Amino acid sequence: MTRYILQRILYAIPIAFGVSVVCFSLVYLAPGDPLQTILPPDATAETIEIVKKAYGFDKPLPIQFAIWLSKVVTGDFGMSIATRRPVFDEIVMAVGNTGMLVVFAIPLAFSIGFSMGLLAGCFPGKVVDRSVTGIAVFGVSLPNYWLAIVMVIVFAVELSWLPATGMGPKGSDAFSVWRWSDARFLVLPVITLSMIPIGIIARTTRAAIAETRNQDFVQTLRAKGLGEMAVIRHVVKNALPGVLAVMGLQFGYLLGGSILVETVFTWPGSGFLLSKAIVNRDVPVLQGTILVLAVAFVTINLVVDLLQSLIDPRIRRG
């Protein structure tokens, strides 16, 4: 097991490096000059050169990447062009705010999605299977930004049950999940973010359970006299590795946050930070946020691989 863990970690290192290269390069492929947001229209050539030198934009891209990566590994992501604040501080705050959504969205999405898929997989072709499949397809097909707008209109504007936007009446600095006056701001974005993962996990779980139930070992278990609940436990254990892989991908989706959903609800998370950085052409914030989310995604997949190997030892032998 130790050898397998070290092997997976070694595989993750070049992937993380490749992600850093892509994150750094893609930003520069976008049109526009990032210095336009801080330079006046009548800036002289001398002023432009001074600002470029201050931000390191006067050097060739390979040199810029080497300098940027050497600072990133020490936790220095540079300064934001738009706010003049350290990028690391802005990313930590934004990822922490998105983490609040994830803490509630993950149990909601995983528990409901897995339960729906398990129920449908145990009764393939029945009314419950068709109902769950229809609900899952409906959830996956809904654009999350459209759902966010509809939920704001219905529950915030028409019914006035929940707040439409923001992060607490006093802002993110004083936000507390233990106060209902603050926690109610979580309800709509959490439900919106959970809808697509619920549908995807439900469909994946249903397919995995239904396929596993048709395998020969299940018939053998029944022939030995095992009860249906014991058979289902064996089926779930054998179907779980594939379901975990999909859950890991959905965890990354939730952690990254949806740019459009957080923008609709004005939730100051990583997605909202990215949307502002794109509008402002804030290159340091774009690079830092994308890199942190990408590395988190790689780490999540590494953890899922290790969990899969614990559940199914055949993966380690493969």
Buried (B, 14 or more C-beta within 10 A) or exposed (E): EEEBBEEBEEEBEEBBEEBBEEBBEEBEEEEEEBBEEBBEEEBEEEEBEEBBEEBBBBEEEEEBBEEBBEEBEEEBBBBBBBBEEBBBEBBEBBBEBBBBBBEBBBEBBBEBBBBBBBBBBBBBEEEBBEEBBEBBEEBBEBEBBEBBBEBBEEBBEEEEEBBBBBBBEEEBEEBEEEEEEBBBBBBBBBBBBBBBBBBBBBBBBBBBBBBBBEEEEBEEBEEEEBEEEEBBEBBBEBBBBBBBBBBBBBBBBBBBBBBBBBBBBEBBBBBBBBBBBBEBBBBBBBBBBBBBBBBBBBBBBBBBBBBBBEEBEEBBEE
